Amino acid sequence: MTPVAPSGETSTTSAQHGTRGRLGGVGIEVGPFPAGAGFERLAAFAADAEAAGLDTLWLRGAQVARALDPLTLAGALSEVTRTLVLGVVATLPDGRNPSVLARDLTTLDVVSGGRAAVCIEGEPGMLAEAAVVLSRLFSGRPASFSGVHFALHDAPNRPGPDQPGGPPIMVALPEGGLGALAADEVARECGAAVAAWVADVTPEALAVLRDERTTAMAVLGATAPPQLLWRGPPAAAVAGRPQADGIIWRLGWPDEHAALPDLGLLERLAAR
């Protein structure tokens, strides 16, 4: 499916823009969104983010009353953007079961023309299993899995995602970093399935994580290490751009009486 941009021009698909490659660019994370957030404000913000040259927009949800669902919002934003990668932050175990998440992400990927991505965060063993479940369901074949936290048997996921192999899977590094993942079969498959690791650390700690990534990926048997992305507020990077493969600026979401970041600020963040 090819979504239509507000101007009436057709959007460009992930095959042309390379959703996986754009994870290594500059993105913004916003949310969670209270019920009174107003979609018009979010749509205008997404349009400004795209115009500013940002690569990704990440929507964070919250398992609390009166919070809007980020996947539903991302689907709506696919109609008012053309090139922006639309990512969803999913927290385990409070969020969707990975099998349901895979189905919903597949729908987002189809309606957006292949611009969906996901970042999962939570307990290390649960993260590894969830990444494997998502990867198997994105494959286009009936998927089976039996783990400590999740299980499925010959589960279908048709029609499949727009992107070959499905939306990119990112994993927020658990406490203890990559060393928290055991070198077992599930962790090895997780290492192969993950497109990027997201680090919520000080910029100064990134050098340690880069070294750790090389060692851990060798243990997990990955042929090529995933990208390493830094995530944090702009104020945490006063010394300049963190030395990571990509940046996710975490902005939260202002209440209905506060002003949104303007186009000028978004352009400055995109250039950092």
Secondary structure as UniProt FT lines:
FT   TURN            6..7
FT   HELIX           14..17
FT   HELIX           19..22
FT   TURN            23..24
FT   STRAND          26..30
FT   TURN            35..36
FT   HELIX           39..51
FT   TURN            52..53
FT   STRAND          56..60
FT   TURN            65..66
FT   HELIX           70..77
FT   TURN            78..80
FT   STRAND          85..91
FT   TURN            92..94
FT   HELIX           98..111
FT   TURN            112..113
FT   STRAND          116..121
FT   HELIX           124..138
FT   STRAND          143..146
FT   STRAND          151..155
FT   TURN            164..165
FT   STRAND          169..172
FT   TURN            175..176
FT   HELIX           177..180
FT   HELIX           185..193
FT   STRAND          196..199
FT   HELIX           203..205
FT   HELIX           206..220
FT   STRAND          227..232
FT   HELIX           234..237
FT   TURN            238..239
FT   STRAND          246..250
FT   TURN            256..257
FT   HELIX           263..271
//
